[in-house]
Every structure is written in C-alpha cells, then in structure tokens.
Amino acid sequence: MHQFLQNHIPKHAFSGVINLLDGEKVSVKVKSERKTKHGDYRKKANGDIQITINANLNPYRFLITLLHEIAHLKAFNAYGRVIKPHGIEWKYTFKTIMLPFLRPQIFPSELLPLLANHFKNPKASSDTDVNLALALKQFDPKTDKSYIFEIPIHTIFEIYNGKRFKKGKKRIKRYECIELKTGRVYLFNPNAEVNVITT
C-alpha cells in the first residue's frame, strides 16, 4: 500500500514506517511543494484520514515530517481529538515513535546529536530549530538563495511570492524586516531562504 515511500525516505527507515502505518486507516500522499508547510494531517468530512508530504523534501526531512504527521494520528487515536495538535500528548507520541529511527543507519552522524537535542522537546515545526533546520538543508539541492541570517542589515530581498523586504535588526530569535510596498514589519526566522536584490 505504501511502497512508494521507499523512493522518499532512507531505505533503513522503510520497515519501521510501514510498521507504524500497519492497521491504520490512513492514506499517505505526496504533494507538490507548498511554501507554508512541509506536511499535513487532516480528517476529511467523510471521516477519511489523510497525510500529505511535500515531494521536494530531502529523505531526512521527508522522514521527520512523515513521522510528525503519523504522531498526530497516533496521539488522536490514543488520547482523543480534544487534545491540542502540538500539545504534550503529541510531543510524547512524536518522541516515542522517533526514538527507534535515531540511529546512524538512517540519519547521517552529523544530524544525530541535533535530532537528539530537538526531540527533548519537539516543536510544531523543525524549521523553528535553527541549528537542525540549517543542518537538514545541507542535504537539499543547491540553490542561489541566501539565508536571512547571513545577509547584511538593510539588504533588499525578495521571497517566494514576489514581495520585497529590507532586512532590519534582530529581535531575540527572529529578524524584523520591512515590506517595501506597505511599510509593514514582518518577523523572519534566521534560516528563511530569500533572493537578494541589493545589498
């Protein structure tokens, strides 16, 4: 049923993923890239449960995202649908199902300590863990984009939807950037990828 997943995740993770999905009434689908999320879990109006994952993810990010969404399924099954989507029940479930996958046969050695640290208290998105997100991006195809944290202050840059911004000062974790057209201030994660226009 889920044989296609072999093309998207590390080969030594496949049997573990299939075991997690065995007996579950859920469809897993691969979607074209969505800029605002890597994956999605939802219960449709007819009661069917669907997990979708972006097709453009590297195998390690794909696996993490898939397990993130499976953790939603398992947590709702175990605790009921009244729990918070990324609350303590989901965190516990995600940590529990992730643990058997944290081994060198599946993840590169440089990712393992970052993953171990992240899963002490997993977040709603691995992108908010800057160190882990940057490490994972090393396995993506190379692009001519830059990270927010590495471009100089006052740099003009463009994001995926064509909007242009000027980089401002850093708050505690994120950067204030002014949208040129409206003057509104937006906060960007340090590892957001952008196209530099002028520096």
C-alpha positions in Angstrom: 0.0 0.0 0.0 2.7 2.4 0.9 5.6 1.0 -1.3 6.0 4.4 -3.0 7.5 5.8 0.3 10.7 3.8 -0.5 11.5 6.5 -3.0 11.3 9.3 -0.5 12.9 8.1 2.8 16.2 6.4 3.9 15.9 2.7 3.0 16.6 1.5 6.5 13.6 3.5 7.8 11.1 1.9 5.5 10.2 -1.2 7.5 9.8 1.0 10.7 7.4 3.4 8.9 5.4 0.5 7.5 5.0 -1.0 10.9 3.7 2.3 12.2 1.2 2.6 9.4 0.1 -1.1 9.6 -3.5 -1.4 10.6 -4.2 2.3 10.4 -6.9 3.6 8.2 -5.0 6.5 6.7 -3.9 7.4 3.2 -0.4 9.0 2.6 0.1 11.1 -0.4 3.0 13.1 -1.8 2.1 16.6 -3.0 3.9 19.3 -5.0 5.7 21.9 -2.9 3.8 24.1 -0.5 5.6 27.1 0.7 4.0 27.4 4.1 4.3 23.8 5.3 6.2 20.5 4.7 3.3 18.2 5.5 -0.3 18.0 6.7 -2.6 15.7 8.7 -6.3 16.1 8.4 -9.6 14.2 8.9 -11.8 14.8 5.9 -15.6 15.5 6.1 -16.3 11.9 5.1 -14.2 10.6 8.0 -11.2 9.6 5.9 -7.8 10.5 7.4 -5.1 11.8 5.1 -1.4 12.6 5.5 0.3 14.7 2.8 4.0 15.3 2.5 5.8 17.7 0.1 7.5 15.9 -2.7 10.6 18.2 -2.8 11.9 17.3 0.7 15.2 15.5 1.1 14.9 12.0 2.5 15.7 13.0 6.1 13.3 15.9 6.2 10.7 13.8 4.5 11.1 11.1 7.2 10.9 13.6 10.0 7.8 15.3 8.5 6.1 11.9 7.9 6.7 10.8 11.5 5.5 14.2 12.7 2.2 13.6 10.9 1.9 9.9 12.0 2.4 11.2 15.6 -0.8 13.3 15.1 -2.6 10.1 14.0 -1.3 8.0 17.0 -1.9 10.8 19.5 -5.5 11.3 18.4 -6.1 7.6 18.5 -4.7 7.3 22.0 -6.0 10.4 23.7 -9.0 11.5 21.6 -9.5 14.5 19.4 -9.8 17.1 22.2 -6.1 17.3 22.7 -4.1 20.3 21.3 -2.5 19.4 17.9 1.1 20.1 19.2 0.4 19.6 22.9 2.1 17.4 25.5 0.3 14.2 24.2 1.6 14.8 20.6 5.1 15.7 21.9 5.3 12.4 23.9 4.0 10.4 21.0 6.4 12.0 18.5 9.3 11.4 20.8 8.3 7.8 21.3 7.9 6.9 17.6 11.0 8.9 16.6 13.4 7.2 19.0 13.9 3.9 17.1 14.8 5.9 13.9 17.6 7.9 15.6 20.5 5.7 14.5 23.4 6.0 12.1 21.9 3.5 9.6 19.1 6.1 9.0 20.5 9.6 9.7 24.0 11.0 8.9 26.1 11.2 12.0 26.2 15.0 12.0 22.4 15.1 12.3 22.0 12.7 15.2 23.1 15.0 18.1 21.0 17.8 16.7 18.0 15.5 16.4 18.5 14.1 19.9 18.5 17.6 21.2 15.4 18.6 19.2 13.4 15.7 20.4 13.9 16.5 24.1 11.0 18.9 23.4 9.9 18.7 19.8 8.3 21.8 18.3 5.4 22.2 15.9 7.9 22.7 13.1 11.5 21.6 12.9 12.1 24.9 11.0 11.9 26.8 14.3 15.0 24.8 15.5 17.5 26.9 13.5 20.5 24.6 14.0 18.6 21.5 12.9 16.9 23.3 10.0 20.3 24.5 8.7 21.8 21.1 9.0 18.9 19.4 7.2 19.1 22.0 4.4 22.7 20.8 3.6 21.1 17.8 2.0 18.8 19.8 -0.2 19.7 20.5 -3.9 21.9 23.6 -4.1 20.2 26.9 -5.0 21.3 30.5 -5.4 19.2 31.7 -2.4 20.6 33.1 0.8 19.6 32.8 4.4 18.3 35.8 6.2 20.9 35.5 9.0 23.9 35.7 6.5 22.9 38.8 4.5 23.9 42.3 5.8 21.4 44.6 7.5 19.5 46.9 5.1 19.7 44.3 2.3 16.8 44.3 0.0 15.5 40.8 -0.7 12.5 39.0 -2.3 10.6 36.0 -1.1 8.8 33.2 -3.0 5.6 35.3 -3.6 7.5 38.3 -5.1 7.2 40.5 -2.1 10.3 42.6 -1.3 11.6 43.5 2.1 14.5 45.3 3.7 16.3 43.4 6.5 16.3 45.1 9.9 17.5 44.4 13.4 17.4 41.1 15.1 15.0 40.5 18.0 15.6 37.6 20.4 15.5 35.0 17.7 14.0 36.5 14.5 14.7 39.5 12.3 12.5 42.5 11.8 12.1 43.1 8.0 10.1 45.9 6.4 7.9 45.2 3.4 8.9 47.9 0.9 5.4 48.2 -0.6 3.4 48.7 2.6 6.0 49.6 5.2 4.7 46.8 7.5 7.2 45.0 9.7 7.4 41.2 9.5 9.5 38.7 11.5 11.6 36.2 9.7 13.3 33.1 11.0 17.1 33.3 10.6 17.1 30.3 8.3 14.5 31.6 5.9 15.7 31.4 2.3 15.4 34.5 0.2 16.6 36.0 -3.1 19.0 39.0 -2.6 18.1 42.0 -4.7 20.6 44.7 -3.5 23.0 44.9 -0.5 
